[in-house]
Amino acid sequence: MLGSTHGTLTTHSRPARVVACGEQPPHTVHGMSEPHRDGGGQGACPVDRDVSGRPLHAPVPDLDRFFRPESVVVIGASDREGRPNTGITRQLIAWAERVGARLHPVNPGRTEVFGRPCHAGVADLPEPVDLAVLLVGDPLPVIEQLAEAKVKFAVAFASGFAETGERGAAAQDRLAEAVTRSGLRLLGPNTNLNAFEKFRTDLDGPAIALITQSGHQGRPVFSLQELGIRLSHWAPTGNEADLETADFLSYFATRPEVGAIAAYVEGLKDGRSFLLAADRAARNKVPVVAVKVGRTETGARTAASHTGKLTGADEVVDAAMRQFGVIRVDGLDELQDTAALLARARKPTAEGVAVYSISGGTGAHFADLATAAGLRLPTLGAAKQAELHQWIPDYLHVANPVDNGGHPVGDWRGRKILDAILADPSIGILICPITGPFPPMSDKLAQDLVDAAEQTDKLVCVVWGSPVGTEDAYRRTLLGSTRVATFRTFANCITAVRAYLDHHRFVDGYRSPFDDAPRVLSPSARKAHALMRPGQQLSEHAAKQLLRAYGIRVPREQLVTSAAAAVRAASLVGYPVVMKASGPQLAHKTELGLVKVHLTSASQVRDAYRELTDIARYEDIPLDGVLVCQMIERGVEMVVGVTRDSLFGPTVTVGLGGVLVEVLQDVAVGVPPFGEDQARAMLDELRGRTLLDGVRGAPPADIDALVEVVLRVQRMALELGDELAELDINPLVVLPRGQGAVALDALAVCP
């Protein structure tokens, strides 16, 4: 099977960290010390909100009785052959028996279903019910009956809701409202039977929990059980009228048997809920791997600011996932391989990767791809190379990648080489690409790799390149190992190993940004609120007052309404000066000729004032005056802005600025809340990052000041909330190190 992975079985270590509700001592599962994972029902954590009123902790729904109910009712149950409900009823009966639940059929037209007493309605049930499965075309009328019976959970398979258009969306809204009033939790509608699949119970070790919005897209991950990789849960969320991806993500992150969460996401119901759930997983050091479709779906956007035009919905989703450690992959084969490795592999002892092969060409090819992907292949020391040359001919390259020439793998030397490489302290991962079977040497190599993996705490990966995949060395030896991660492609191996290293690096240094999110409005917010003009775009002068309220530096400047006042202002500001028209309808002044730079005399200032006001009158642009500004000539031009995303709310953008900002489109996005480390990480994402370090004799820029501006803008976005639709600081000139940053222009839009 393409992309199959068989990873190490041992449970990875997770220090017991506060998980939103306070410290808890470790507990023991199956004789192994595991960190406590916070659980509990809705409202287990105290209400805690940021300055915008949004929650700072994810509630964990108590889904135990959903996945392991004591009693189940099937509404619309049938045993009449040829009817769709009959097959579903039969599967649910088998599932209930496996999980030890009592199942009660309900169908007013039947007295018995598959030999079980069938009840006319929910009110006739002989006991309280944990889970109701609705095999009816319209689940809405049943919800009130379930509420009266105090049923905890329901599943609605029916389609014809939001997936069909406006009418269906309205029907789904009515269903969601009824569910909210009822107090029960609903999975669906437009879901399927994936939650009630037959899971293998003979597999050990940390498991993968699976979340999918399309059931068919989870099949490759579910099939990993055939390769010996354990799955514990499958949540097919469907249209998410109530229970959503974030609910299951939060729940799975607290389950001690879950080693990784794999998700196939078509759309997020609520961005904030997703971030809080991802934060919970990161706090608990549970890896989350996700396919999120829609990379090319940028949507039609109308924005006044530069930053409003630079990011589409997918860029924001990508940034949000990266901030909270969600590993985004593109394909289902990558999803299964990466999730399997992360679920089962131990924490790395070192980040160095050694590539070992029987062919110099194979090793060089893999090493090139791995290095290009950011994996580090340290050069083995002279002593280690001399040790390897005891068993490998001197003319072969052993510095890393290690080429053994082929013959040593067929005898006792093969195992010696593997043990020697794994003993090197700089190596945490050994990868052996085998491009095709060549019995008997490949059989011996596979067995040596398995045996070596059993004796080390380091990760051993094999890429079995045969397109057949029926060879004993692959099917029996490699896949039969609980300690070797086996892949079918170079690309999937590299993707998974990189994700493995990235995840552990991320969670080891993780501090939840929600812990430091502002909870009380700052004095700046009170000043800023007075400046906002609902439904208007602020003039540059007013927008700069907004920046001043948050301590963001702007040039010395004065707003004037006459040529004489402009001359007086220029003398106070100091020559040379810049003059700009200022008005609430002005978005991009340069294109209209409403900016004059490097003015050095009173006559130039008078002429500039007349020209600017004449252009404004001709273009019928109302002005609140003309700005006479200090001219800042030296620095790196950046852009910092705020836009509102329909899922995540305010987002902060930073990138290369100036007149070419929309041409270069070199920006990074941050989703509040985030801290200083994330602000610096955003800068590192920029292609033009080196400009800030100083190029072609330019001094290094004041990066600390730039980071401070990003954080102040974030605070502004959080505190002003819905009052601020867009903010654009462009250019923000970052001066040489120690001299700060100055916002030369600003635009703000109030919704």
N, C-alpha and C positions, 0 to 999 in steps of 0.2 A: 504493500500500500504506500503510495507516494506520501512523503512527509512524515512517515511514522517515527516516533521517538520512544525510546525506552530508557528512562532516566534512573538516577540513583534512588534507592528506596528510603534512605534514612531521613528522618524528620529534621528539617533545618531548625537551627536555634533561633529563638525569638525572645529577646529580653522582655521581661514584664514591664510594660510601659503604661503610664496613665492613658486610659482610653476614654476620655471625655467625662467620665463619672467618678474618677478617683482611683487610688491604688488598690490592687487586690493581690493577695499572695498567689504564687503559682500553684497549679493543681496538677494532678497526675492522670494521664490517660494511657491505658494499656501499659502501665509500668514505666512510661517515659515522661520526663518532666516537660510540661508544656506551659507557655504563658497563659495567664487568665485572659479570656476574651469576654468583654462585657456583653451581657445579653439583657434580657428583660423585655417587657412589653412596651407599648407606646407610653411615652412620658417617663421612661426610666431615668432620663437625664433632666436636671432642672432646666426651666426655660431660660435661655440666655440669648440675647439678641444684640446685633451691632447697631451702630448709630442710624442705619437706614431701616431698622426694625426687622431685619432678616435673621433667622435662627443661626446659631453658631455651632450647633451639635445636631447630628442625625439621630432621630429616634430609631430604635431597632424594633421592628414589628416582631411579635412573638409568633413565628411561623412554624413552630414545632408541630402544632396540631393540624397544620396544612399538609406537611410532608409525612407526618406520622399520626393520623387521626385515630381515635378510638372507635368512632362511629361515622358512617358515611351514608348519605341519602342520594339516590340517583333519580332525579325527577324526569319522567319521560322514559323510564326503563322499558325495555322490550325484549322478548325472546322469539318474536316472529321472524322466521328466516326471510332473508331478502330485504329487510329494513335496515337502514344505516344505524339506527339506535341499538340494534341487536348486537352488532359487533362491538360497539363501544361498551355496552352493558357487560358483555362477556369479558372484555379486557379489564374493566373496573372491578368485576368480581374477583378475577385472578389477582389483581394488584392488592385489593383489600385483604385477601387471604395472606399474601406475602408480608404485608406490614402489620397484620394482626388486628385489622379493623372489622367491625360488624357492619354489614352493608344492608340497607333497607331500600327496596325498589318502591317508587311511587308512580302510579299511573291509574287514573280513575277508570280506565277501560279494562283493567286486568285485575284478577284476584291473586295471580301467582306469576312469577317470572323466574325461570330457571329453577323451579322447585322452591323458591323462597316466597313467603307471603308478600303480596304487593298491596300497598296502602293507597287509599283514594286521594289523600292530600297530606301536606306537611303536618297539619294539625293532628293527624291520626298516628303519628310516629310514636313508638313505644318508649323512646328515651331521647334525651338531648343529643343533638348532632353537632359534630365538629365541622364537617365538610359537606357541602351540597354540590352535586354536579348537575348542571342544568342542560338537559338534552331537549330544549324547547326552542322554537324559532324566535320567540320574543321573551327574553328573561325578565323584562320590567315588571309584569304583574306578579311574578313569583317573589320578588325582593321583599315586599311587605310581609308576605307569609313567613319568609325565612327570618325576618326581624322579630316577628311575634314569637317564633319558636326559639329565638336567641341562638341561631346558628352562627358559628364564628366565621366560616369561610365559604365562599361559593366560587364555582368556575363556570363561565359562560362560553360555550363553543360557538354560539350563533355568529354569523357574519352579517354584512349589510349595515355596518355602522360607519365610523369615520373614514374607513378605507374606500367608501363609495362616493363621497362628495358631501355637499352641504347638508342635504336632507339626512344622510346617515350620521353626519357629525352632530346635528341637532338631536337625533335620537340617542346618540351616545351621551350627550350632555344630560339629557333627562335621566338616563340610566345612572350616570355618575352621581347626580343629585339625589336620586333615590337611595343609592348605596350609602352616601354620606349620612343621610337621615337615619338609615337602618342601623348603623353601627357595625355591620359586618364588613369583611374585606373581600373584594372581588378580584379574581384573576380573569382577564379578558375584557371585553368579548373578542371574538375572532381569534381564539387560541385553539389549542389542540391537546392531544393526549400525552405529550412528551413528559409531563411531570409524573405520569403513571407508567413509565416504561419499566421493563425488567432490568434491574441493575445487578451486575455480578456481585455476589457477597463473599467470594472466595479470594479476593484480592486484598493485599495489605498495603500499608503505607499511606502517606498523605494523599488526599484525593483532589480531583478537579470538580468544582461546582460550576455548572453551566447555566448561562442566561442567554436566551435568544428571543428576538422578536419575530423571527421566521423559523419555524420548527425545522424545516428541511436543512437550513444552514447550520444546524447543530449536529447533523448526522456524522460528519467526519470526527468531531471530538468525541461523540458518544461511542464511535467505533474503536476508539483507543482501548477500550476494555478488552477487545480481542487480542491486543498486543500486551496485555498484562497491566495496563495502567488504570487505576481505580477512578471511578466517577461516583460521587455521593448524591448529587442533586441535579435536576434539570428544571429550570423555570422558564416556560414559554410565555412571555408576557403579553403577546398579542397587541391589542389596541391600547392597553394600559388606561382603561377608564378609571381604575382605582390603583391597585397594586402596580408598581412600576419597577423598572430596572434598578433604580436606586434602593428601593425597599429590599430587594433580594441581595443586592450588593452589600448593604449594611448587615443583613442577617448572616450571609455566608461568611463575612469577615469575622464573625464572632464564633463560628463553629470550629471546635478543636480538630475535627477530622479533615478540614479543608486546607489543602496546601497551596492552591491557586484558584483564581476565579477566571473563567473564560467567558467572554461575552460577544454576541453578535448584535450590534445596535444599528437600527435603521433611523431612529430619531429619538431624541431625548424629550421626555415630557416636561421636565423642569430642570434647568441648569443648576440652580442652587442645590436642589436635593441630590443631584449627581455628585457635585463637588463635596458635599458633606459625607456622602457614602464613600467616595474615594478617599477622603481624609480619614475616615474610620479604618478603612483597609490599610492605609499607610501607617497609621498609629499602631495597628496590630501586626504590621510587617507581612501582610498577606498580599502577594503579587496579584495584580489585575491585568489581564491581557485582553484587548478588545479589537474587533473589526468594527469600524464605524463607517458606514457607506455614506457617500455624498461628498467626496473630495472635490469634485468639480462643480458643486452646487453653490455658486457664489451669490446667486439671486440678484434681482434688480434693486439697486440702492440709489437713493437720491440724497445727497449730502452736501452741505455747504462747505464743510471743512475738508482739508487735505486728508486727515486721518480717517474721516468718514468714508472716503473713497478707496482706502488702501486695504481694507480687510473684509473678507466675506465671512459667512457663517462658519465655514469649515476651518478657516484659520483660527477662529476663536475656540472652536471645539478642540482643535489640535493643541493649542496653547494651554487650555484648561486641563486636558488630560496629562500633558507633560508636567505641569506644575504640581499635580497631585500624584505623580508616579504611575499613572495608568499607561501601560505599554501598548501603543497603537501599532497594529500590523495590518497588512493589506489583504492577505489571502487566508482562506480557511485552513490551508495546509500550514501556513505560518502560525495560525492561531493554535492548532493542535500541537505542533512541535514545541512552540515557545511555552505554552501553558504546561505541557507535560514536563518539560525540563525544570521550569520554575517550581512546580509543585513538589518535585522529588529530590532535587539536587541540594547537597549541603551548601552551607555558606562558603564562599571561596576563601582559601588561605592566602592566595596571592592573585594578582590580576594578569600576570604574564601567561601567554599562550605559547605552547610548543607544538609545532606541526611536524609530524613524523610520517614518512611514507617510504615505500619501496621503489619509488621513481622520483628522480630529480625534477622532472617536468611536472608531475602531479603536485609535489610539495611546493614548487615555485609558484604554480598557478594558484593554489589555495592560499599561500602566504600573501600573494598580491591582493587577492580579494579580501582577505581578512584585515590586512593593513589599511586598505582603502576604506573599510567599514569602521575603522577606529580601534580595532583590537591591537594590543601591544604584543609584539613578538620579540622579547629581549634576546640579545645575542648571548649565547652560553659562554661562560668563561673558559679561559685557556685550559684550566685543569679539567673541567668537565668535558671539553672537546677531546683532550688527550685520553680520558677514561673511555669515551665512546669509540675512539679509534683502536681500542683493544679488540673490538669485535667488528668494526666497520673499516673497510679499506681506507688507507690514508688519502687516496685521491678523491674521495667523496666528501661532500659538504655536510658538516655536522654542527655548524654554528647556530642554526635555527632559521629555516626548516632543516630537519635532520633527514638525510637521504641514506638509507642503509644498503642500497644497491640490489636488494631482493633476496639474495641467498641467506643472509643471517636469520631471516624470519622462519626458515625451515628447520632450524635446529635449536640447540640450547641457548645460542647467542641472542635470539629474539627477546626472550624474557629479561635477560641481563640489560639490554638496551633500554627497554621500557622502564625498568626499575631505576636505572641511572637517571633518566630524564625526569621521572617523577620525584626523585630525591632532591632535585635542584630547588633551593628555596625561592628562586625568582619565578618558578613555574607553578601556576595554580590550576591550569587546564591543559590536558594533552588531547590533541585532535589528530586522528589517523584517517585520512581519506583513502578509501580502497575503491578504485574506479571500476573494478570488475573482478569476478571470481577467477582464481587461478589455482585450483586444487592441485596438490595438497597444501601448498604454502599458505593460501588464504585461510584454510581451515586452522592451521597452526597459529597464524597471526591472530585470528579472531579469538581463539582460546587463550592465547597469551594476554591479549588485551583484557579479557574478562577476568583472568586470574590476577593480573596486576591491579585492576580496579578494586578487587576484593581486599587488597592489602594496603590501600592508600585512602586518605581522606580527601584526595583531590579528584576533580571531575575528569572523567575519561569519556571522550566522544568519538564515535566512528561514523564516517559517511560511507554507506554501502551503495556504491554507484550502479550496481547491476540493474538493468531494466526488468529483469525477470522476478527477482525477489523470492524465489522458491528454494534457494540453496540452503543446505543444512547449516552452513556457517552463519547465515543470516537468520533463518527462521528459528533454529534451535539454540545455537550458541549465543549470538548477540541479543536476540529478543528474549531469550531465556534468562538473561542476566538481570539482576535487580540493581546493578551498579554501573552499567554502561549506558550512555545515552546514544541511541543509534538513529541516524538520519538517512534520508535518501538523496538529498541534494546538498551541494555546497552552500547555496544561498540560505536554505532554511537552517542549516547548522550555524552559520555565521550570525544570522538574525537572532536565533535563540541564545547563543552564547553572549552576544552583545547585550541582549535584554537581561540576561542573568546577572552580568556584571553591573549593568546600570541599576537594576532593581536593588541589589544589596548596597551599592554605593549610596543610593537615594535614601533607603530606609534607615541606614546606619546613622545618617546625619539629619534625619527628618525632625523638624519641629513644626507642629501644625500652625499655619498662619492664622487660623481661627482663634488660637489662644491669645494672640496679640492684636486682634482686630479691635478698632476703637468702639467703645460702648457708650461713650458720652460725647456730646457735641463739643467741639473746641470753640474758644472765643472767635476764631477765624470764621466759623460757620455763621455765627450771628451777624458779623459784618457782611458776609457774602450774601446772605438771604436778602438783605436790604438792597442789594445791587441788582437782583434778578428781575427781569421783565417778562412775565409769562407771555408766550406766543411771539416773542421778538428775538432778533439777533442783536447782541450788544455791539455797540461801536468799539473800535480798538481802544479808545480811551477808557470806556467802561470795563472792557474785558481786562485791561491792565490793572484797573483798580481791584478787580476780582483776584488777580494774581498777587497783588500787593497784600490783600487781606490774608493770603495763605503764606506770606513770607517769601514769595518768589520774586527775585530781583528783576527790575525793569530799568531801562535807561533813564537818565535825567531827562525830563521832558515837561512841556507846558502846552495846554490846549488854548489856542488863541482864535479870535474872530475878526482880526484886522491885520493889515500889512504892518502897521506901526507896532502893534503888539507882538507880531512875529519877530520883528527886528529886536525889540527889547528882550524877548524870550531867548533869542539866539545868543545874545551877549551874556545872559545869565547861565544858559546851558553850557556855552563854550563852543567856539568853532573848532573843527567843521561840524555842521549839523545835517540832519535829515529832516525833510518836511513831508508829511503825509496827510491826505484828507482823512477825516474821521467821521463816520456816520453809521447808523445802525443797519443800513442796507448794503454796506460794502463788504464783500467777502474776499475778493482777490484784487487788490488795488493796483498791483504792478501792471497787469494786463490792460488797465484803463489809463495808464499814464499818470496815476495819482500818487506817485512816490518820486521825490527828488532827493538825490544823495550828494554828499560831499559839497555842500554849500559853504563857502568860506568868507562871504562878505555880506554886508547889509543890503547892497543892491541885488545880489543874487537871491537873498531871502525875500525881498519885496517882490521881485519878478516871479519867484516860485509860488508865493502866496496867490498872486493874481492868476497865474496859469492854473493852479489847482482848483481854485474856486470857479474859474471859467469853464473848465472841463466838467465839473460837477453840475453847473447850471445847464450846460449843453446836453449832458446825459440825463438830466432831470433826477439827480441823486441828492437827496437831502443830507446836509452835513450838520454835525454839532460843533464843528470847528476844524481847525488845522493843527496837527501836532508838530511841534518843533522839538526834535529829539537829539540827544547826544548820539554821536556816530561811533559805533563800535566796529573796528576794522579787522581785528585779529582774533581768530578762533575757529573752531569746527562748528559748522552749522548743522543743528539737529532739529528734529520735530518731536514734540511730545503732545499727546492729545488724549481725549476721552470720547468714546462713542458708546451708544447703548445697543446691546445685543438683545434680540428678542428672547433668548434662552437664559443668558447669564447676567443680564442687566449691564451696569457700567463696566467698560473694559478700558484699559490704558494701553496706549500705543507709543512706542519710542522708535526712532529710526533716523536715517540720514535726512537732513532737511534742506531748506533753500528752495530755489526756483525749480529744481529738477526733482523734487520729492516724488511727484506722481510718475515721473519717468523711471527713476531708479527703483522705487517701490521696495526699498530695503528697510523693512520694519519688523519689529517683534511686538507681540501682544501679551499683555498680562491681565489676568482676571482677578480682581480684588476678592478677598484680601490677600496680599502677599507682602513679604518682608524685604529687607535689604538684599539678602542673598539672591532672591528671585529677581529683583531689579537688576542686579549685576549679571545674572544669567541671561536676562533679556538682551543686554548689551552684547554678550558673547555670541548670541544668535545672529547678529548682523554681519552681512558679508563685508561691510566696510568698517568693521570693528577696529582694524589696525590704524585708521585715521586718528582715532582717539589716543593712540600710543605715540603719535608723532611720526610723520613720514617726510622724506626729502628735506630734512633739516628743520622741520617744524617741531616745536617743543611738545611734550606730552600734554594732553588736555586734562582739565580738572574733572576727572571721572567721579570723584566723590561728590562734587557739586551737582553733576548731572544726575547721579543716583538720588540725591536729596530732592531734586526737582521732581523726579518721577514719583517718589514717595509722597511728596506734598500734593501732587496732582491726584494721586490715588485717594488721599484723604479727602480732597475736595469732592471727588466723584462719589465717594461713600456718603459724605455728609449732605451734599446737595441732592443726591438721589434723583428723583424724577424731575427736579427743577432744572437740571442741566442735561440737555439732549446731546450737545457736542461741545468740545473744547479743542482748540487748535493753537498751539504755540509754535510758530514757525516764521522765522528761524529762532531757535534757542541757541545762542552763540555760547559755546563752551570755551572759556578762556584757558590759557596755560595753567598748569597745575598750581593750585593755591590761590588762584585769582577769581574763581567762581564761575557762574554761568548767568547770562543775561537774556531775558525774553524780549526780543526786538519787536515782535508783532504777536498779536493774539486775536482770536475770534472765539466767541462764545454764543451758543444758541440755546434759548429757553423754549421748551415745548409749549 
